[in-house]
Amino acid sequence: MISGTSMLLDIKNLAVTFGSGHDPFRAVSGVDLQVAPGEIVGIVGESGSGKSVTMLAAMGLIDAPGRVTADQLTFAGRDLLSMKSREKRAIIGAEISMIFQDAQSSLNPAYTVGDQLLETLAEHQNLKGAAARARALELLEQVEIPGARSRLSAYPHQLSGGMSQRVMIAMAIACNPKLLIADEPTTALDVTVQAQIMELLVSLQRSRDMALILITHDLAVVAEVAHRVAVMYAGEIVETAPVPQVFATPRHPYTQALLASIPEHSKGASRLNTLPGVVPGRYDRPSGCLLVPRCPYAEDACSRAHPELVLVGDAQARCIKPLDDEGKPRA
């Protein structure tokens, strides 16, 4: 575990609730997450598991009727929950930046690449005129866009998916953030471009010594670049551990199922390994462990009580019987 005094981002008991009245829906519940300076943390899980909502909540980007609560939500020792809106605006987009899913949809189609970069620089660094344009060109060159000068006057529809993603990365690093959140940064890109984008992100992370939170479905990427991983299911973190340990000895049945579904693990089989069922939604959530309907190890006790995160070596797992080194429930 990382010392609390060294935390860049420290989240404890985060919850995100949508709706009001007698039937609110808690999309994220009880999330604890810590990120140290310069650390790469992967957040993995199926669609609908709460990965993106968790990070949007941390950045203060959940609008009404959504409600965010937490016992602690601090960034570099500053309390984001009690912070005034003006102070928070000075941090979000500058010290904390986020690359959203689908870059081509995130860019404004009515403005050129240069205009959108200049707006970011004017808002957070008070750069204008020739100095701002020079900085914008420098940023495009840093993200390895060919013909960077000509791209300043290009509109988003004139860019490929990979180029658009590089522009989004340039905007995200424009203010030298301490923390960069990348939400599925390679979605909808071909395999070759995916590898290039990930290589670029890791290179920028290392050269700037910034923390990186990588939200992804791709466990192979997490294995290659991340230091720690948090596995989410149905709005909760069900396991968190150093990356080597998660891949060698997963402690939660859901993590084990995710790893088994990697195609390389099904070589020679007639079918890929799968976990039957879907992530529970608003109206079909079990009262005990949320994985019960899909878990191959479920027993009666799993349906009676909602499990807490328990410490298993260097890992934490939300299971009444975390898996042992052989991949079986502990007695």
C-alpha positions in Angstrom: 0.0 0.0 0.0 1.1 3.5 -0.7 1.7 6.0 2.1 -1.2 8.5 2.3 1.3 11.4 2.7 2.6 10.7 -0.8 -0.7 10.7 -2.6 -1.4 13.0 -5.5 -5.1 11.8 -5.8 -6.8 10.3 -2.8 -10.4 9.1 -3.0 -12.2 7.4 -0.2 -15.8 6.1 -0.2 -16.8 7.9 -3.4 -20.4 7.4 -4.5 -22.3 8.8 -7.5 -26.1 8.7 -7.5 -28.5 9.6 -10.3 -32.2 10.3 -9.9 -34.2 11.6 -7.0 -37.2 10.8 -4.9 -37.9 7.2 -3.8 -35.9 5.4 -6.5 -32.4 6.8 -6.9 -29.7 4.7 -8.7 -26.2 4.5 -7.2 -24.0 4.1 -10.3 -20.8 4.1 -8.2 -20.5 3.1 -4.6 -17.7 2.9 -2.0 -14.8 3.6 -4.4 -11.4 4.0 -2.7 -8.6 4.9 -5.1 -5.1 6.4 -4.6 -2.6 7.6 -7.2 0.9 8.6 -6.4 2.9 11.2 -8.4 4.4 9.6 -11.5 2.4 6.4 -11.1 0.4 4.7 -13.9 -2.9 3.1 -12.6 -5.1 1.0 -14.9 -8.9 0.9 -14.3 -10.5 -2.1 -16.0 -13.9 -3.7 -16.2 -16.8 -4.3 -18.6 -18.9 -1.5 -20.0 -21.2 -0.2 -17.4 -18.9 -1.0 -14.5 -18.5 2.7 -13.5 -15.0 3.4 -14.7 -15.7 6.6 -16.6 -18.3 7.9 -14.1 -15.8 7.5 -11.3 -13.2 9.7 -13.0 -15.8 12.3 -14.1 -16.9 12.5 -10.5 -13.3 13.0 -9.3 -13.0 15.9 -11.8 -16.3 17.5 -10.7 -17.9 16.8 -14.1 -21.1 15.1 -12.9 -24.0 17.5 -13.6 -27.4 17.5 -11.8 -29.4 15.4 -11.2 -26.2 13.4 -10.5 -24.9 13.7 -7.0 -21.3 13.0 -5.8 -20.4 12.2 -2.2 -17.1 11.0 -0.7 -15.5 10.8 2.7 -12.3 12.2 1.1 -11.5 13.6 -2.4 -8.2 15.4 -2.4 -5.7 16.3 -5.1 -2.2 17.3 -4.1 -3.4 17.8 -0.5 -6.3 20.1 -1.5 -9.9 19.2 -0.8 -11.8 19.1 -4.0 -15.1 18.6 -2.2 -15.0 21.9 -0.3 -13.1 23.9 -2.9 -14.9 26.9 -4.4 -15.8 26.7 -8.1 -13.2 29.3 -9.1 -10.4 27.4 -7.4 -11.6 24.1 -8.9 -11.7 25.6 -12.4 -8.0 26.6 -12.0 -7.1 23.0 -11.3 -9.4 21.0 -13.7 -8.0 21.2 -17.2 -4.7 22.4 -15.9 -3.2 20.3 -13.1 -5.7 17.5 -13.9 -6.5 16.8 -17.5 -8.7 14.1 -19.2 -8.7 12.6 -22.6 -12.3 11.6 -23.4 -13.5 8.6 -25.4 -13.9 9.2 -29.2 -11.6 12.2 -29.9 -13.4 13.2 -33.1 -16.6 13.7 -31.1 -14.8 15.6 -28.4 -13.3 18.2 -30.7 -15.5 21.1 -31.7 -16.2 20.8 -35.5 -16.8 24.5 -35.9 -13.3 25.6 -34.8 -9.8 24.8 -36.1 -7.3 22.7 -34.2 -5.3 25.9 -33.6 -8.3 27.8 -32.2 -9.1 25.0 -29.7 -5.5 24.8 -28.5 -5.3 28.6 -28.2 -8.5 28.6 -26.1 -7.0 26.1 -23.7 -3.7 28.2 -23.4 -5.6 31.4 -22.9 -7.9 30.0 -20.2 -5.3 28.2 -18.1 -1.9 29.8 -18.9 -2.9 33.3 -20.0 -1.0 32.9 -23.2 -2.1 35.0 -26.2 -0.9 36.1 -29.6 2.3 34.9 -31.1 3.5 33.2 -27.8 0.3 31.2 -27.7 0.6 30.1 -31.4 4.2 29.1 -30.8 3.2 27.0 -27.8 0.3 25.4 -29.8 2.8 24.5 -32.6 5.2 23.1 -30.0 2.5 20.9 -28.5 1.5 19.4 -31.9 5.1 18.6 -32.5 5.4 17.0 -29.1 2.6 14.6 -30.0 4.3 13.8 -33.3 1.8 15.2 -35.7 3.4 15.4 -39.2 3.1 18.8 -40.8 2.2 20.3 -37.4 2.2 23.9 -38.7 -0.4 23.2 -41.4 -2.6 21.3 -38.9 -3.2 24.4 -36.8 -5.6 25.6 -39.5 -7.2 22.3 -40.0 -10.8 21.4 -38.9 -11.5 18.2 -37.0 -13.3 16.6 -40.0 -10.0 16.9 -41.9 -8.2 14.7 -39.5 -8.0 11.0 -39.2 -8.9 9.2 -36.0 -5.3 8.9 -34.9 -4.6 12.6 -35.7 -7.7 13.6 -33.7 -6.5 11.6 -30.7 -3.1 13.3 -30.9 -4.7 16.7 -30.9 -6.7 15.7 -27.8 -3.5 14.6 -26.1 -1.9 17.9 -27.1 -4.7 19.8 -25.5 -4.6 17.6 -22.4 -0.9 18.2 -21.8 -0.9 21.9 -22.7 -0.7 23.0 -19.1 1.8 20.4 -17.9 -0.7 18.5 -15.8 0.3 16.5 -12.7 -2.4 13.9 -13.5 -3.7 12.8 -16.9 -6.8 10.6 -17.1 -7.1 8.7 -20.4 -10.5 7.2 -21.0 -10.3 4.5 -23.6 -7.7 6.5 -25.6 -7.5 3.9 -28.4 -11.2 3.4 -29.0 -12.2 3.1 -32.7 -8.5 3.2 -33.8 -6.9 0.5 -35.9 -4.4 -1.8 -34.2 -1.3 0.0 -35.5 -2.5 3.4 -34.5 -3.5 2.1 -31.1 0.0 1.0 -30.4 1.4 4.4 -31.5 -1.0 6.3 -29.3 -0.2 4.2 -26.2 3.5 4.5 -26.9 3.1 8.3 -27.1 1.1 8.5 -23.9 3.7 6.5 -21.9 6.5 8.5 -23.4 4.9 11.7 -22.4 4.1 10.3 -18.9 7.7 9.4 -18.4 9.3 12.6 -19.8 7.0 14.8 -17.7 6.9 12.5 -14.6 3.1 12.9 -14.5 0.6 10.4 -13.0 -1.6 8.6 -15.6 -4.9 6.9 -15.0 -5.7 4.6 -17.9 -9.3 3.5 -18.3 -9.4 0.6 -20.7 -10.9 -2.8 -21.6 -7.5 -3.9 -22.9 -5.8 -6.0 -20.2 -2.7 -6.4 -22.4 -2.1 -2.7 -22.4 -2.5 -2.6 -18.6 0.0 -5.5 -18.3 2.5 -3.6 -20.4 2.4 -0.1 -19.0 0.6 0.1 -15.6 2.1 -0.1 -12.1 -1.2 -0.9 -10.4 -4.6 -1.9 -11.5 -8.1 -1.4 -10.1 -10.8 -3.8 -11.3 -14.3 -2.4 -11.3 -17.6 -4.3 -11.5 -21.1 -2.8 -11.2 -19.9 0.5 -9.8 -17.5 -1.0 -7.2 -13.8 -1.7 -7.1 -13.6 -5.5 -6.6 -9.8 -5.9 -6.7 -6.8 -3.7 -6.6 -3.2 -4.8 -6.6 0.2 -4.3 -8.3 0.0 -5.4 -11.9 2.3 -8.4 -11.7 0.4 -9.8 -8.8 -3.0 -9.4 -10.5 -1.9 -11.3 -13.6 -0.1 -14.0 -11.6 -2.6 -14.6 -8.8 -5.9 -12.8 -9.1 -7.8 -12.8 -5.8 -11.3 -12.0 -7.1 -13.4 -14.4 -9.3 -14.3 -11.5 -11.6 -10.6 -10.6 -12.2 -9.9 -14.3 -12.8 -12.7 -14.4 -15.4 -11.4 -11.2 -17.2 -8.0 -12.7 -17.4 -9.4 -16.0 -18.7 -11.2 -14.2 -21.5 -7.9 -12.9 -23.0 -7.8 -14.7 -26.4 -4.2 -15.9 -25.8 -5.5 -18.0 -22.9 -7.8 -19.9 -25.2 -5.3 -21.2 -27.7 -6.3 -24.6 -29.0 -9.8 -24.3 -27.6 -12.9 -24.3 -29.8 -14.4 -21.3 -28.1 -13.1 -18.3 -26.1 -13.6 -18.4 -22.3 -16.5 -16.2 -21.3 -18.3 -15.1 -18.1 -22.0 -15.8 -18.6 -24.5 -13.0 -18.0 -24.2 -9.2 -17.9 -23.3 -6.5 -15.4 -26.4 -5.9 -13.2 -28.4 -2.7 -14.0 -30.6 -0.5 -11.9 -33.4 -3.0 -11.3 -31.6 -6.4 -11.2 -28.9 -5.8 -8.5 -28.4 -8.7 -6.1 -28.7 -7.9 -2.4 -25.4 -9.6 -1.5 -22.3 -9.8 -3.7 -23.1 -8.2 -7.0 -21.3 -11.0 -8.9 -23.4 -13.8 -7.4 -25.5 -14.5 -10.6 -22.4 -14.9 -12.7 -19.8 -16.3 -10.2 -18.8 -20.0 -10.6 -17.9 -20.1 -6.8 -21.1 -18.5 -5.4 -22.6 -20.0 -2.3 -25.5 -19.1 0.0 -23.5 -16.8 2.2 -22.6 -14.7 -0.9 -26.3 -13.7 -1.3 -26.8 -12.7 2.3 -24.1 -10.1 2.9 -22.4 -7.5 0.7 -18.7 -8.1 1.0 -16.1 -5.5 1.9 -12.6 -5.1 0.5 -10.3 -7.3 2.4 -6.5 -7.3 2.4 -4.8 -10.3 0.8 -1.1 -9.8 0.7 -0.5 -6.7 -1.4 -3.9 -6.9 -2.9 -7.4 -6.0 -1.8 -10.4 -8.1 -2.9 -14.2 -7.6 -2.4 -15.0 -11.3 -1.7 -15.9 -13.4 1.4 -13.5 -16.1 0.1 -10.7 -14.5 -2.0 -8.9 -16.9 -4.3 -5.8 -18.6 -3.2 -2.6 -19.0 -5.2 -4.1 -21.9 -7.0 -7.1 -19.9 -8.2 -9.6 -21.6 -5.8 -11.8 -20.0 -3.1 -10.1 -20.0 0.3 -11.5 -22.4 2.9 
